Amino acid sequence: MSTLQESEIQAHIERLRKDKTVALDSVKQAHVWLQRKRNARQCGRILGDSRTGKTKACESYLKKNGQLDFSDKIPIIPVSYIHPKQECTSRELFREILEQYGDDLPRGTVGDARSKTLKVLRACQTEMLIIDEADRLKPKTFADVRDIFDKLEISVILVGTEKRLDFAVKKDEQVFNRFRSRYRMGTIPKDQLAQVVGVWERDIIKLPVPSNLTAEPMLKVLRKATGLPKKGYYIGLIHMVLKEAAIRALESGQTKIDLTLLKEVAEEYS
């Protein structure tokens, strides 16, 4: 078995700690849906259970389509993304948006904050605003989200779990009618688990020695820790288990993930 220098071990660990998105079919399809909404300047919801990849899909779309153009005095920001805090009021919503544009919330009333936010979004030619974990918005805050769409005619996308976000949106008929369109991020089907794990080992884990994670004993362990056969497997859990297993392997001087180590990590998620 090959050995690694301490500097090599640390380099691998730092690489693994950084977020990286793989262009799985589910992510590509979400990007197509987002682009269609952006082109049509329409609103919608991205729904799915926790750990199905909703946030990663939106973040990767932002990376691909949110490049800033500073050729003019006012930057062009085509796609913006915010992740509001719990119990987010209208004032906090405007603060979150303005921070993405390097601007500050003005002193004064909520109306002043609303006016400045709309002005900044219009000046920066924003075409899409993505609001992750949108169920965190207070009921009255949804009215301001609705107004951003109505007044600027930009695409506003709400992201969240189906149960929580639907409950929040359907409280206001006018909000629900604007956000009827939805895209569902699902789990990984049983027959695709080996393919996804293989992609993760090749493109994310990338240890010096192959771990053969698609071998049946390895998959058996992952099935138990990352989902249910009838419901599917959660890409977020697959990522968490494999990343942690890879880091533990490196820290113990191993150059691959062996079955014993995978079982040890997976047991904590089962």
C-alpha positions in Angstrom: 0.0 0.0 0.0 1.3 3.4 -0.9 2.0 6.0 1.8 1.3 9.7 1.8 3.4 12.6 3.2 1.7 14.7 5.9 1.5 17.6 3.4 -0.3 15.4 0.9 -2.7 14.1 3.6 -3.6 17.7 4.6 -4.0 18.7 1.0 -6.5 15.9 0.4 -8.4 16.8 3.6 -8.6 20.4 2.7 -9.9 19.5 -0.8 -12.6 17.2 0.7 -13.7 19.9 3.1 -14.5 22.3 0.3 -18.0 22.0 -1.3 -18.2 20.6 -4.7 -21.2 19.8 -6.9 -21.4 17.0 -9.4 -23.6 17.6 -12.4 -26.0 14.7 -11.8 -29.1 14.3 -14.0 -31.3 15.7 -11.2 -29.1 18.8 -10.9 -29.1 19.3 -14.7 -32.9 19.0 -14.8 -33.3 21.5 -12.0 -31.0 23.9 -13.9 -33.2 23.5 -17.1 -36.3 24.3 -15.0 -34.6 27.4 -13.4 -33.5 28.7 -16.8 -37.0 28.3 -18.2 -38.4 30.3 -15.3 -35.7 32.9 -15.7 -36.4 33.3 -19.4 -40.1 33.6 -18.9 -39.7 35.8 -15.8 -42.0 33.6 -13.9 -42.1 32.5 -10.2 -42.0 29.0 -8.8 -41.0 26.6 -6.0 -38.3 24.0 -5.8 -39.5 21.3 -3.3 -38.0 18.2 -1.8 -37.1 16.4 1.4 -34.1 17.6 3.3 -30.8 16.3 1.8 -32.1 15.8 -1.7 -29.8 18.4 -3.2 -32.0 21.5 -3.5 -29.5 24.0 -2.1 -26.6 22.5 -4.0 -28.5 22.6 -7.3 -29.4 26.3 -6.7 -25.8 27.2 -5.7 -24.4 25.5 -8.7 -26.9 27.3 -11.0 -25.8 30.6 -9.3 -22.1 29.8 -10.0 -22.9 29.2 -13.6 -25.2 32.1 -14.2 -24.5 34.7 -11.6 -21.2 36.0 -12.8 -20.8 39.7 -12.0 -20.2 42.3 -14.6 -18.3 45.3 -13.2 -17.6 47.0 -16.6 -20.0 49.8 -15.6 -20.3 51.8 -12.4 -23.3 49.7 -11.3 -22.6 46.0 -11.4 -24.8 43.6 -13.4 -26.0 40.8 -11.2 -28.3 38.5 -13.2 -29.0 35.9 -10.5 -29.1 36.5 -6.8 -29.4 34.0 -3.9 -30.3 34.5 -0.3 -30.7 32.2 2.7 -32.9 34.1 5.3 -32.8 33.7 9.0 -35.6 32.2 11.1 -38.7 34.2 11.5 -37.5 36.6 8.7 -39.4 39.9 8.7 -39.6 42.2 5.7 -36.8 44.3 7.0 -34.6 41.3 7.4 -35.5 40.1 3.9 -34.4 43.5 2.5 -31.2 43.4 4.5 -30.4 39.9 3.2 -30.9 41.0 -0.4 -29.0 44.3 -0.1 -26.0 42.5 1.5 -25.7 40.3 -1.6 -25.2 43.5 -3.6 -22.7 45.0 -1.2 -25.2 47.5 0.1 -26.6 48.4 3.5 -30.1 48.6 4.8 -31.1 52.3 5.0 -32.2 54.0 8.2 -35.9 54.7 8.3 -39.0 52.8 7.7 -39.6 49.4 6.1 -41.0 51.4 3.2 -37.6 53.0 2.8 -35.9 49.6 2.8 -38.4 48.3 0.3 -37.8 51.2 -2.1 -34.0 50.9 -1.9 -34.1 47.1 -2.5 -36.4 47.4 -5.5 -34.1 50.2 -6.9 -31.0 48.1 -6.4 -32.5 45.0 -8.0 -33.7 47.1 -11.0 -30.4 48.9 -11.4 -28.4 45.7 -11.3 -30.7 44.1 -13.9 -31.4 41.1 -11.8 -33.5 38.5 -13.6 -33.9 35.9 -10.9 -33.9 35.9 -7.1 -33.7 32.6 -5.3 -34.8 32.4 -1.7 -33.7 29.2 0.1 -35.5 27.8 3.1 -38.3 30.3 2.2 -40.6 28.8 4.9 -38.5 30.9 7.3 -40.2 34.0 6.1 -42.9 35.4 8.3 -46.4 35.3 6.7 -46.5 39.1 6.1 -43.0 38.9 4.5 -44.4 36.8 1.6 -46.4 39.9 0.5 -43.1 41.7 -0.1 -41.8 38.7 -2.0 -44.9 38.8 -4.2 -44.4 42.6 -4.7 -40.8 42.0 -6.0 -42.2 39.9 -8.7 -45.1 42.2 -9.5 -43.2 45.4 -9.6 -39.9 44.3 -11.2 -41.2 41.3 -13.3 -38.3 39.2 -12.3 -38.3 35.4 -11.6 -38.6 34.7 -7.9 -37.9 31.1 -6.8 -38.8 29.8 -3.3 -36.9 26.7 -2.1 -37.9 24.4 0.7 -39.4 21.2 1.9 -42.8 20.4 0.5 -44.6 20.2 3.8 -43.2 23.4 5.3 -43.1 25.6 2.2 -46.5 24.6 0.9 -48.0 25.3 4.3 -46.4 28.7 4.4 -47.3 29.7 0.8 -50.9 28.5 0.8 -51.8 30.7 3.7 -52.1 33.6 1.2 -54.1 32.9 -2.0 -52.4 35.7 -3.8 -48.9 34.4 -3.0 -49.9 30.8 -3.8 -51.3 31.8 -7.2 -48.0 33.4 -8.2 -45.9 30.4 -7.0 -48.1 27.5 -8.2 -45.4 26.2 -10.5 -43.1 23.7 -8.8 -40.1 21.4 -9.4 -39.5 18.5 -7.1 -36.0 17.3 -6.2 -36.3 13.6 -5.4 -34.2 10.9 -3.9 -31.8 8.6 -5.8 -33.7 5.5 -7.1 -32.5 2.1 -6.0 -31.2 1.2 -9.4 -29.1 4.4 -9.7 -27.3 4.2 -6.3 -24.2 2.4 -7.6 -23.9 4.8 -10.5 -24.1 7.9 -8.2 -21.6 6.4 -5.7 -19.2 5.6 -8.5 -19.4 9.2 -9.7 -18.8 10.4 -6.1 -15.7 8.2 -5.7 -14.3 9.3 -9.0 -15.1 13.1 -8.9 -15.4 14.0 -5.2 -13.5 11.5 -3.0 -10.6 10.9 -5.4 -8.3 9.1 -2.9 -4.9 7.8 -4.1 -6.1 4.2 -4.1 -9.6 3.1 -5.3 -11.9 2.2 -2.5 -14.3 0.1 -4.8 -17.3 1.8 -3.2 -19.6 0.3 -5.8 -18.8 -3.2 -4.6 -21.9 -4.9 -3.1 -20.6 -5.0 0.5 -19.9 -1.3 0.3 -23.3 -0.5 -1.2 -25.1 -2.6 1.4 -23.6 -0.4 4.1 -24.5 2.8 2.2 -28.1 1.6 1.6 -28.7 1.3 5.3 -27.2 4.7 6.2 -28.5 6.9 3.4 -32.2 6.1 2.8 -34.8 3.5 2.3 -35.2 1.0 -0.6 -38.8 2.0 -1.2 -38.3 5.7 -0.9 -34.8 6.1 -2.4 -31.5 7.4 -1.2 -30.5 10.9 -0.2 -27.7 12.5 -2.1 -26.8 14.7 0.8 -26.4 11.8 3.2 -24.3 9.9 0.6 -22.0 12.9 0.4 -21.8 13.3 4.1 -21.0 9.6 4.8 -18.4 9.3 2.0 -16.7 12.6 2.7 -16.3 11.8 6.4 -15.1 8.3 5.7 -12.5 9.6 3.3 -11.2 12.2 5.8 -11.1 9.6 8.6 -9.2 7.2 6.3 -6.6 9.9 5.5 -6.2 10.9 9.2 -5.5 7.3 10.1 -2.9 7.0 7.4 -5.0 5.0 4.9 -5.1 5.8 1.2 -8.6 4.4 0.6 -11.8 3.8 2.5 -12.1 0.1 3.6 -15.2 -1.7 4.6 -14.6 -1.5 8.3 -14.1 2.2 8.3 -17.2 2.7 6.1 -19.3 0.7 8.5 -18.0 2.7 11.4 -19.0 6.0 9.8 -22.3 4.8 8.4 -23.3 3.4 11.8 -23.5 7.0 13.0 -26.0 7.9 10.3 -28.1 4.7 10.5 
